[in-house]
Amino acid sequence: MDQPSTPIQMEGPVCPVPLRHNEQIVLGHGSGGRMTNDLIRQVFQPALSSPALLEGNDFARLSLPEGAALQGRLITSTDCHIVSPLFFPGGDIGRLAVCGTVNDIAVSGARPLYLTAGFILEEGLPIDTLHRVVQSMQAAAGEAGVQIVAGDTKVVERGKADGLFITTTGIGWLPDQIHIGGERAQKGDVVLVSGSVGDHGIAVLAERGELGFTTEIKSDTAPLNHLIDAMLQAAPHVHVLRDPTRGGLATTLKEIAEQSRVDIQLEEKAIPIAPGVRAACEMLGFDPLYIANEGKMIVILPEDEADAALQALRAHPYGVSAMRIGAVLPGQSGRVSIRTPLGATRVLDMLAGEMLPRIC
């Protein structure tokens, strides 16, 4: 079939825009999409504003006091985890809690060092379940090479906590020569993704029994710090790293485009999607580009380092299916678009509401 000489432009958000909710919290405020961003800007930032918070990354860069003997910066990040069910193919809430925070530290280019963990336990939670979760956290921390150094535990009445909630905070160390952030994408950069997208969300949904058919898809929950270290040795001038968790690949790229004031275009046929994920999304009417991931990352870097970065990613078990999926274009509108195999172009906006609640 001949390709159209001029791409067809199809504007508009991919998800229905919900009614505004200004008086109470709804599930959409936890989606990681537009409603989450509005909540942060309207409620949290005005009251809790600081230079690090206003940068808009998943981590905060903190300078040491003048005269400190060590050179570099501290990196910190914090996460809450409310996945249901607690155990799913490829992971559980404990592994998720460790990997999620490790990755938020690592995408700054820093070395994750320490974690703290807070547990909210529901009355009636089996002690054996808690043992399994804590042992999983220990194993994940060992794989990532971090220590869990502090914690806290609270118990709430039966029916008040969905079994178990975990909050983790991470601390890492960033050398002065590394400068990576969502505001640093530049015209001419290349966009990579470290592997297939949507695996985590579909694996959790399948474990809930909501697909209507069985699937072999497993969550991609994994610590990415060693993968990132290997890639940065091969491609030291990476501009942006981000793990596309809530809101998926599309929402995360839209956030980056707005932070950097650039335009990004993706090639749909280049984006790796597992057949089971694609089948589930087609049956349920989901777009896999908006499904959560917990072991993938977006890389935006100069074109002359793209091949070296891909080679390094593919040499690691967590990056074997890495692909080049797009580019940063001239323009400053913060627009993200995707070109279909037929040559049409559609615009990707942030996820408008909550697609899959209690997913991470």
N, C-alpha and C positions, 0 to 999 in steps of 0.2 A: 504494500500500500504506500503511495506517495505521501511524503510529509507535507503539511501545509507550509506555504512559503512564509506566511506571517503567523506567529503563535496566536492562538485565541486567548483573550484575556477574560477570566471569569473572576470577578471581584466578590467579596463578601465573606463573612466568617463561616467557618465550617461547622460550628455548633450553634444551636439556638441560643439567642441572648436571653437570659432569665430576667424576670422582673426584679427591680432593685429592692434590696433588703437593707434598710437603714436603721431599723429598730431592734432587730434581734439576729442572732447567729443562725445560719442555716448550713446544711452540709456543703453547699457550694463554696463557702468560705474556706474550706479545707482542701480544695481541689488542686492547689498549686497554680491555678490559672488566673484569669482576670479578677475574679472576686477576691482571691487571696491577696493579690497585689493591691487592690483598692483598700482592703482592710489594713494592710501594712502602712500604706501612705496616709490613710485618714485617721487611724487610731494609734498605731504603735510609734511611727516615726515622729509625730509632733510631740509626744510625751517623752520618748526615750531616745531622742535624737543624739547622735554622735557622728564624727567624721567617718569612723569605720562602718557604722550601720548604714549611713547614707550612700556608701559605695554600691550597695545593692548586690553583693556577692553572697555565696553560701558560707563564706568564711569572713573573718575580720583580721586585718593586718595590724599588729600592735607594736609600736616602737618601744624599745627599752629606754629607761631614763638616761639622760646625758651622763657620760662618764662611766657607763657600764663596761665591764671588761670584754664581754662577748660582743661580736659583731653579727648583725642580722636582726630578724624580727620574729616575734611570737605570732603564731596563727592559732585562732580558736574558733570553734563552731559548736553549736548545740542542736539536738534533734529530739523530738518526741516520736514514739513508735506505738501504733495502735492497730496492728494488722489483725484481721480475722479471716480464717482461723489462726491460732498461734503457731501451728505447724503446717507446712505446705511442701509440695515437691521442690527440692532444691534448697530448702532453708526453713527458718523459723524466726520468731520475733527476737530471739537472742542474737543469732547471727546477723539478722537485719540491723539491729541496734548498733552493733560494733562496726559493721561494714559501712553503714550509712554515714556515720560520723568520721570514720577513717577516710572515706572518699571525699567528704566535704573539706577536710584538711588537705588531702593530697592534691586536689585540683587547683590549689594555690601554688603548687610546685614545692610545697614544704614536705618535710619528713614528719609524719605523725609519730608522737612519742607516748602520750599518756591519755587515758580516758577516765572519766568519772561516770557513775551509773546510778540513777534513781529509779526505784521500783514502787509502783502503786499496785498492791495486791488486793484482789477481791476476796472477801470471806468465802470459804468453800473451795478455793483453788487447791487442787491436790498437790501435796508437797513433792510428789514424784514429777509432776509437770514442771514445777519450779526448778528441781534438780536438773532436768533435761535442758531447760533454757539456759541456766547458768553454765552448765558444762559446754553447751554450744557457744556461748560467749567466750569462754576460756579458749576453746579451739580456734575461733575466729581471731581473737586477739593474738594468739600465738602465730597464726599464719601471717597476720599483718605486721608482727614484730612490735606490738605496743603493749603497755602495761595498764591494767585497770587499777587505779591508785586510791580511789575514794568512792563512797556510795552512800545511799540512804534508802530506807524502806518505810513505807506507810501502808496500812491496811484499811480498806473502806468496807462498808456494809455490803452484804450480798446484793447483787444486781446493780451496783454503782460503778463498776470498772471493767466490764466485759472480760473478766478473768485476770488480765495482767496488762499494765502499761509500763513502758520503759522510757526513761529520758537519759540520753548520754551527752556528755560534753567532751570535746577533744582539745588537746594542746599539741602544737607542732612547732617546728623550727624552720625558718625560711632564710636562706642565705641572701645577702644584699644584692647579689648579681641577678637574681631571678625576679622577673616582673611579669606576672600572669594575672589576668582578671577579665571579667566580662565586658569591661569598657575599652579593651585594647584591640578588638578586631579592626582590620584595615582593608581598604580596597585592594583587590588582587590576591588576598589570602585564599587558601583552600580549606574546605570543611571536610573533616574525616569523622567517622564514627567507628568505635572499636569493635562492634559486633551487631548481631541481629537485635531488633528493637521489639518491645512489647512482651517479652517472655515472662517477666515477673508478674505483671497484671493478669495475664491469662492463666498462669499457673495457680495463682491465688483464687481466681474466679472458678477454675475447674475444681479445686479442692472444696469449694463451697457447694459444689453440685449444681451450679447454675448454668452450665453450658448445654446440658441435654445430651451430651455425648462425651466419651472418654478421650483424653489426649495424653500424649507422652511429653508435653512441654513441661520443663522444669524452670523454676525461678533462676535468674542469673545472679542472685545475691553473692557478691564477692568483694574482697578488699582489692582496690586497684592501685595501691601505692607503689608496689614493686613494678607493675606494668608501667606506671608513669615514670618512675626512675629510669627504667631501661629506655623509654622513648625519649626522654629529655637528654640522655647521653648522646643519642643519635641525632636529635633535632633540638638544639639548645635554645632556639629563638621562637618557641611556641608563644602565641599571643593569648589564647583563651583555652581553658579546659573547663568542662562542666559535666557533671553527671546528670542525665535527663531522667529524674525521678518522677514526682507527681507532675502531671501535665504532659509528660512524654517528650519526645524529640522536638515536636513542633513548638510547643509552648516554651521550651528552654531556648530554642534558637530565636524565637520572637523576643524573649527577655534580653538576650545578648545583642540582637540587632538594635533594640531600643537603647540599651546601655551605651553601645558604641556609636550610635547614630549612623548606621550603615544599612545597606540592603543586602539580603542574602538570597541566592537562588539554589534550589536543590534539584537533583535529577532523580525522579521517582524510581526509575529502573535500577539505579545504583544502590538504593537503600536496602540493606539485608533484612529480610523478614522471614522467619521460619514458616514452613507450610502450615503447621498446626495453628500458629498465631493468625496467619492470614485467613484460614478457614473459619476459625472462631469469630474473628472480627466481621467477616462477610455474613455469617449467620446471624450475629447479634446487631449488626448495623453500626459497629464501632470502626473508628479510623485507627489503625495500629500506630500512627505517628503521635497519638495522644495517650497511649497506654504507658503506664509507669515501668521504669527499668531500675534495677538496683545493682547492676554490675557492668554497666556500659558507660562510655564517656564520649563527649564531643570534643574534637580537637580542631582549633582554628590556628593556622600557621602560615608562614610564607611559602609560596609555591616551590621555591628551590629546596625546601627541606621536606616536602610532602612524601617523596618516595622513600627517603631514609626513615621517616616516622612510620610509614606503613610497614616497612620491612621489620622494624623493631617491634611493632605491635603484633604482627603475625607470627613472630618468633616466640611469643609468650602464650601460655594456655588460655589466658583470658582475652586474647586479641586475635585469635586465629582467623576470624572472619571479618577483620577490619576492612573498611572500604572508604574510598573517596566519594563523597556524595554531593558536593556542591562547591560554591565559590562565593566570595564577598564581592559584590558588584559596585560600580560607581553609584552614588546616591546616598542620601542622608535621612531617608524617611522612616527607617526602622522597619521596613517591609520585608517579609519573608514570603517567597513564592516557590512553587514546585512545578517543574515541567514534566508533563505526562509523556508516556511513550508515543502518543499520537501528536505531540507538539503543542498541545494546549497548555496553558499556564493558569494555575489557581493560586489564590492567596491563602496563606496559613496564618491564622490569628491565634491568640492564646485560648486555651480551653476556657469556655464561658462558665460552666457549672461543674458539678461533681459527677464524673462518669462512673467511677468505681470507688465507693467509700471504704474506709478502713483497710487500705491497701498497703500502707507502709508507715 
